[in-house]
Amino acid sequence: MNVVQELAHFLEALEYQVLAWDRKVIDTLTGNTEVFKRFQQGCPNTKWRIYSEIKYQGLN
């Protein structure tokens, strides 16, 4: 599953919504395979922590 699909599934959103709203998150996860792997394998709390740190706190 690619980054957009993974985020859409987690957020219960459509892929085009993720593309419109979460470019920063997509770019960060695409560029950091280790963080993306942790996101994929994480529980919902872990996924939310990673997502929110990137989106709201600027994790790079």
C-alpha positions, 0 to 999 in steps of 0.5 A, spaced: 500 500 500 502 506 498 502 512 502 496 516 500 492 509 500 495 508 507 493 515 510 486 514 506 485 508 510 487 510 516 483 517 516 477 513 513 477 518 507 478 518 500 484 518 496 483 525 493 481 528 500 488 526 502 491 529 496 488 535 497 489 536 505 495 532 507 500 534 502 505 535 508 504 528 511 504 525 504 511 528 502 514 527 509 512 519 509 514 518 502 521 521 504 522 517 510 521 510 509 523 508 516 517 513 519 512 510 514 514 503 516 512 505 523 506 508 521 504 502 517 505 497 522 503 501 528 496 501 532 491 507 531 494 511 537 501 510 534 499 512 527 495 518 530 501 520 533 506 520 527 500 523 523 499 529 528 506 530 529 507 531 522 501 535 520 501 539 526 508 540 529 512 539 523 516 533 524 521 532 518 
